[in-house]
Amino acid sequence: CLLQARSSFVHDFVLTENHLVFFLPAVAFDIPRTLAGFSTPVDSLQMLDRPTKILVIRRDDFRVAHSLYCDPGFVFHFVNGYEDGGRFTIDGFQLPELPDGEATRDIVE
């Protein structure tokens, strides 16, 4: 199934002095279902059974500096992020699972 490929719905990232930090959540679009008109993009989003991958990319040459894993979840936006002496501090609100399309529409209406 194409949905099981290593794609992720990345909505935001963190920019620090020397790095870009991407959280690749266990959330993916069902692209074929959406393209066929059976679902909206938001309604096709699904949580997958895998951890969230964190990629730390160097800003000077765009090479992967670190690749880490954490519990599954989803972050719409990050509030802040910085590095100090090789340590990263990243502020954001991680939801344990992706809200469905209906819940998301209720929030924004």
C-alpha positions as CSV (number, residue, x, y, z in Angstrom):
1,C,0.0,0.0,0.0
2,L,1.4,3.4,-0.9
3,L,0.2,4.7,2.5
4,Q,2.7,2.6,4.3
5,A,5.7,4.2,2.5
6,R,8.0,6.3,4.6
7,S,6.3,9.6,3.9
8,S,5.2,11.9,6.6
9,F,3.0,15.0,6.9
10,V,5.4,17.7,8.0
11,H,3.6,20.9,8.9
12,D,6.4,22.9,10.6
13,F,10.0,22.7,11.5
14,V,12.5,24.4,13.8
15,L,15.3,26.7,12.7
16,T,18.2,27.1,15.1
17,E,21.5,29.0,14.7
18,N,23.2,26.0,13.0
19,H,20.5,23.4,12.3
20,L,17.1,22.6,10.9
21,V,15.1,20.2,13.0
22,F,12.3,18.2,11.4
23,F,9.9,16.0,13.3
24,L,8.6,13.3,10.8
25,P,5.4,12.1,12.5
26,A,3.7,8.8,12.0
27,V,1.1,10.6,9.9
28,A,0.7,10.3,6.1
29,F,-1.8,11.2,3.4
30,D,-3.6,8.5,1.5
31,I,-2.6,10.2,-1.8
32,P,-4.3,7.7,-4.2
33,R,-7.7,8.0,-2.3
34,T,-7.4,11.8,-2.4
35,L,-6.5,12.0,-6.1
36,A,-9.3,9.7,-6.9
37,G,-11.7,12.1,-5.3
38,F,-12.8,9.7,-2.5
39,S,-11.5,11.9,0.3
40,T,-10.3,15.4,1.0
41,P,-6.5,15.7,1.9
42,V,-7.3,16.4,5.5
43,D,-9.8,13.5,5.8
44,S,-7.2,11.1,4.3
45,L,-4.6,11.8,6.9
46,Q,-3.9,8.7,9.0
47,M,-1.7,7.8,12.0
48,L,0.7,4.9,11.2
49,D,2.1,2.4,13.6
50,R,5.6,3.8,13.9
51,P,7.6,6.3,16.0
52,T,8.2,9.9,15.2
53,K,11.6,10.4,13.5
54,I,13.5,13.5,14.3
55,L,16.1,14.7,11.7
56,V,18.7,17.3,12.7
57,I,20.1,18.8,9.5
58,R,23.2,21.1,9.4
59,R,22.5,24.5,7.9
60,D,25.9,24.9,6.3
61,D,25.9,21.8,4.1
62,F,22.4,20.3,4.6
63,R,23.8,17.0,5.9
64,V,22.0,14.9,8.5
65,A,23.8,15.6,11.8
66,H,21.5,13.4,13.9
67,S,18.6,11.0,13.4
68,L,16.5,10.2,16.5
69,Y,13.2,8.6,17.3
70,C,10.6,9.4,19.9
71,D,7.0,8.4,20.8
72,P,4.4,8.7,18.0
73,G,2.5,11.9,17.9
74,F,1.9,15.1,15.9
75,V,3.0,18.7,16.3
76,F,1.1,21.3,14.2
77,H,3.5,24.2,15.1
78,F,6.5,24.8,17.2
79,V,6.8,27.8,19.4
80,N,10.6,28.1,19.8
81,G,13.8,26.3,19.3
82,Y,17.5,26.9,20.0
83,E,20.7,25.2,20.6
84,D,23.2,25.9,23.4
85,G,26.5,24.0,23.8
86,G,25.4,21.1,21.6
87,R,22.0,20.8,23.4
88,F,18.7,21.5,21.7
89,T,15.7,23.0,23.3
90,I,12.5,22.8,21.3
91,D,9.1,24.1,22.5
92,G,6.0,22.7,20.9
93,F,2.8,20.9,21.8
94,Q,2.8,17.2,20.7
95,L,-0.6,15.5,20.4
96,P,-0.6,11.8,21.0
97,E,-2.5,11.3,17.8
98,L,-3.7,13.4,14.9
99,P,-7.1,15.0,15.3
100,D,-9.5,13.8,12.6
101,G,-10.9,16.2,9.9
102,E,-14.1,16.7,11.8
103,A,-12.4,17.7,15.0
104,T,-10.1,20.0,13.2
105,R,-13.0,21.7,11.4
106,D,-14.7,22.2,14.8
107,I,-11.7,23.9,16.2
108,V,-11.4,26.4,13.3
109,E,-15.1,27.2,12.9
